Amino acid sequence: MEIIEKLVATPGEVYKPSSPFLAEVIETRRLTPAGSADDIRHIVLSIKGSKIQYMEGQSVGIVAPGLREDGKPQKVRLYSIASARCGELGCDLGGHPESVTLCVKRVIYTDPETGKEVRGLASNHLCDAKLGQKLQLTGPTGRKFLLPADDSVPLIMIAAGTGIAPFRAFIKHIYHEKGGWNGSVKLFYGAKTGLETLYMNDESNDIGQYYTEETFAAFKALSRASNQPKTYVQDKIAAQKDQLWPLISTGRFCLYICGLKGIEEGVSKVMSAWAKEEGKDWEQLKEEFEKSGRWNVEVY
């Protein structure tokens, strides 16, 4: 199967954990309403002077302050970049972005063994950060989760929760910076309720502004909506078989999955059933898709 050629990241500075860049918080706002149980924030960091060049689909790392028990610095926590390559502020005269955007969920859970509350170090560090605060930033990193070089290739983007981050970047680059995409662009997004549909709710509707684009279509699946049946992202995908299977069965697509680990399994089950109907071996097909750059997954 022919390999899908991806865009190549522009050379620029790459910061290591041993020598991070100090990025300043210039915007931080909650994406979920106050009534939501999840605290998810849109955080914009100034990277002026860093000479960083990032691409949609890449990640940057955040190093929380303090030391581990062994006396070493805290481990780097990677976050998908949620802004297109020129960021929210545009690029400087040298073509370097002046900002980078992250979409961060505050992680708080109860340890099943001790019963004690556990707070994610990096996520709480980011969500608690104040305007003007400096954060240790590493990267950018990532060469696989990038857009195809050929803009006639149909795109299938599948996300849950904060997995929407790289797709916000994709969509902003495609329709705002680039001016369009010749192939179809389909976004399938799963969330608990309408309140948690990040960048597609009353708090922020960045993605909604592109609904009128001729090649773009978005499908939302709400698993805990009180006024409608539970729907998962794989249900929305199954309903689009007539649109999706002709692309997948012929290899004319580039698919991206980002979110919690379980999301890929659900998607794969739907497509496995489609393949079985035509007497095709889904596992073999999927392996070919992975090797050729058509099946791209970032889960956590």
C-alpha positions in Angstrom: 0.0 0.0 0.0 1.3 3.4 -1.0 2.7 5.5 1.9 0.9 8.7 2.7 3.4 11.5 2.6 3.1 13.8 5.6 4.0 17.4 6.0 7.5 17.9 7.4 8.1 19.9 10.5 9.9 23.2 9.9 13.4 23.2 11.5 13.5 25.4 14.6 14.7 25.3 18.2 13.9 22.2 20.2 14.1 22.6 24.0 15.3 19.7 26.2 14.2 19.0 29.8 17.7 19.9 30.9 17.3 23.4 29.4 13.6 24.3 29.0 12.3 27.5 27.7 10.5 29.8 30.1 7.1 30.4 28.6 4.8 33.1 30.0 1.1 32.5 30.6 -0.8 35.2 28.7 -4.3 33.7 28.7 -6.0 31.1 30.8 -9.8 30.5 30.8 -12.1 27.7 31.6 -13.6 25.9 28.6 -16.2 24.1 30.7 -19.0 26.0 32.5 -19.0 26.3 36.3 -21.7 23.6 36.5 -19.5 21.0 34.9 -17.6 18.5 37.1 -14.6 18.7 34.8 -12.3 21.7 35.0 -10.8 22.0 31.5 -8.8 25.1 30.5 -7.6 26.9 27.4 -4.1 28.1 28.2 -2.0 30.3 25.9 1.7 30.6 26.5 4.0 33.3 25.0 7.0 31.8 23.4 8.4 35.0 22.0 12.2 34.8 21.4 12.2 31.0 21.6 12.6 30.5 17.8 10.4 27.4 18.2 8.7 26.2 15.0 5.8 23.8 15.6 3.3 22.0 13.4 -0.3 21.0 13.9 -0.2 17.5 15.5 2.9 18.0 17.5 3.2 18.3 21.3 5.2 20.3 23.8 6.2 19.3 27.3 5.7 20.9 30.6 8.0 20.4 33.6 6.3 21.0 37.0 8.5 22.6 39.7 10.1 20.7 42.5 12.1 17.5 42.7 11.1 13.8 42.8 12.0 11.6 45.7 15.2 10.6 44.0 16.3 14.3 43.8 15.7 14.5 40.0 13.5 17.1 38.3 9.9 16.2 37.7 9.2 14.2 34.5 8.1 16.0 31.4 4.3 15.8 30.7 3.4 16.1 27.0 0.4 18.1 25.8 -1.0 18.2 22.3 -0.7 21.6 20.8 -4.2 23.2 20.3 -3.1 26.1 18.1 -2.2 26.2 14.4 1.4 26.8 13.5 1.2 30.6 13.9 -0.5 30.4 17.3 -3.1 32.9 18.5 -0.9 35.9 18.1 0.5 35.2 14.6 4.2 34.7 13.7 7.1 37.2 14.0 9.0 38.5 11.0 11.2 35.4 11.1 8.1 33.1 10.7 8.3 31.9 14.3 5.0 31.6 16.3 4.7 34.0 19.2 2.4 31.7 21.2 1.4 28.1 21.8 -2.0 26.9 23.1 -2.8 24.0 25.3 -6.1 22.4 26.3 -5.7 20.9 29.8 -8.0 19.0 32.1 -7.3 19.3 35.8 -6.7 15.7 37.0 -8.1 14.9 40.4 -9.0 11.3 41.4 -9.3 9.1 44.4 -6.7 6.4 44.9 -8.6 3.1 45.0 -6.2 1.6 47.5 -5.7 4.4 50.0 -8.9 6.3 49.4 -6.9 9.5 49.3 -7.3 12.3 46.8 -4.6 12.4 44.2 -3.9 15.5 42.1 -2.0 15.3 38.8 1.1 17.3 39.2 1.5 18.9 35.8 -2.2 19.4 35.1 -2.8 21.2 38.4 0.4 23.2 37.9 -1.0 24.4 34.5 -4.6 24.9 35.6 -3.5 26.9 38.7 -1.0 29.1 36.7 -1.7 32.8 36.8 -1.2 35.4 34.1 2.4 36.4 33.9 3.6 33.2 35.5 6.6 31.5 33.7 6.4 27.7 33.0 9.1 25.4 31.9 8.4 24.2 28.4 10.2 21.6 26.3 9.9 20.5 22.7 8.2 20.6 20.2 8.1 16.9 19.5 6.2 14.5 17.2 6.6 13.5 13.5 3.8 11.1 12.8 0.5 12.8 13.8 0.9 15.4 11.0 -1.4 16.4 8.1 -0.9 14.8 4.7 1.2 16.9 2.2 -1.6 16.2 -0.4 -4.7 18.3 0.5 -6.9 16.2 -1.7 -6.7 13.3 0.9 -9.9 13.0 2.9 -9.4 13.5 6.6 -11.2 11.6 9.4 -10.6 13.0 12.9 -11.9 11.2 16.0 -11.6 12.7 19.4 -12.9 12.4 23.0 -12.4 15.0 25.8 -9.2 17.0 25.5 -8.3 14.9 22.5 -9.9 17.7 20.6 -6.7 19.7 21.0 -4.8 18.7 17.8 -7.9 18.8 15.7 -8.6 22.4 16.8 -5.1 23.1 15.4 -5.8 21.1 12.2 -9.1 22.9 11.5 -7.7 26.3 12.3 -4.7 25.8 10.0 -6.8 24.3 7.2 -9.6 26.9 7.1 -8.0 30.0 8.7 -4.3 29.9 7.7 -4.4 27.7 4.5 -7.8 28.7 3.2 -9.3 25.3 2.7 -8.9 21.6 2.0 -9.8 19.9 -1.3 -10.6 16.5 0.4 -13.4 16.1 2.8 -12.8 16.8 6.5 -14.9 14.9 9.0 -14.6 15.4 12.8 -16.2 12.9 15.2 -16.2 14.2 18.8 -17.3 12.4 21.9 -18.1 14.1 25.2 -20.2 13.5 28.3 -22.7 16.3 27.8 -23.0 19.4 25.7 -21.2 21.4 28.4 -18.1 19.3 27.8 -17.9 19.7 24.0 -14.7 21.7 24.1 -14.5 24.6 21.6 -18.0 23.6 20.5 -20.1 24.9 23.4 -21.4 28.3 24.8 -18.1 29.0 26.5 -16.0 28.7 23.3 -17.2 27.9 19.8 -13.9 28.1 17.9 -14.7 25.1 15.8 -18.4 26.0 15.2 -17.3 29.0 13.1 -16.2 26.5 10.4 -19.5 24.6 10.1 -20.3 26.5 6.9 -17.1 25.4 5.1 -18.1 23.2 2.2 -15.7 20.3 2.9 -16.1 20.3 6.7 -18.6 18.2 8.7 -18.7 17.7 12.5 -20.6 15.0 14.5 -21.0 15.2 18.2 -21.7 12.2 20.5 -23.0 12.8 24.0 -22.7 9.8 26.4 -24.5 11.4 29.4 -26.9 13.9 28.0 -30.0 14.0 30.2 -32.5 14.7 27.3 -31.4 12.2 24.7 -30.2 8.5 24.5 -26.5 7.8 25.3 -24.5 8.1 22.1 -20.8 7.2 21.7 -18.4 8.4 19.0 -18.4 4.9 17.4 -22.2 5.2 17.1 -21.8 8.4 15.0 -19.1 6.7 12.9 -21.3 3.6 12.3 -24.1 5.9 11.1 -21.7 7.4 8.4 -20.8 4.0 6.9 -21.9 5.1 3.4 -19.6 8.1 3.5 -16.6 6.5 5.3 -16.3 2.9 4.1 -15.7 3.8 0.4 -12.8 5.9 1.6 -11.4 3.3 4.0 -11.8 0.2 1.8 -9.9 1.9 -1.0 -7.2 3.4 1.3 -8.2 6.9 0.2 -8.0 8.6 3.6 -5.9 9.7 6.5 -7.5 8.9 10.0 -6.5 10.4 13.3 -7.6 9.3 16.8 -6.9 11.3 20.0 -8.2 10.8 23.5 -8.6 8.1 26.1 -7.2 4.6 25.3 -10.6 3.0 24.9 -11.7 5.1 22.0 -9.6 3.3 19.3 -11.1 -0.1 20.3 -14.6 1.2 19.8 -13.8 2.7 16.4 -11.9 -0.5 15.3 -14.9 -2.7 16.2 -17.2 -0.7 13.9 -14.8 -0.9 11.0 -14.0 -4.5 11.6 -17.7 -5.3 11.1 -17.8 -3.3 7.9 -14.7 -5.3 6.6 -16.3 -8.6 7.6 -19.4 -7.9 5.5 -17.1 -7.7 2.5 -15.0 -10.7 3.5 -11.9 -8.6 4.3 -9.5 -9.2 7.2 -9.7 -6.0 9.3 -6.6 -6.7 11.3 -4.5 -7.1 8.2 -6.1 -3.9 6.7 -5.4 -1.9 9.9 -1.8 -3.1 10.0 -1.3 -1.8 6.4 -3.0 1.5 7.3 -0.7 1.9 10.3 2.5 1.2 8.2 1.4 3.5 5.4 0.6 6.5 7.7 -3.2 6.3 7.2 -4.0 5.2 10.8 -2.6 7.6 13.4 -3.3 7.3 17.1 -2.4 9.4 20.2 -4.1 8.0 23.3 -3.4 8.4 27.0 
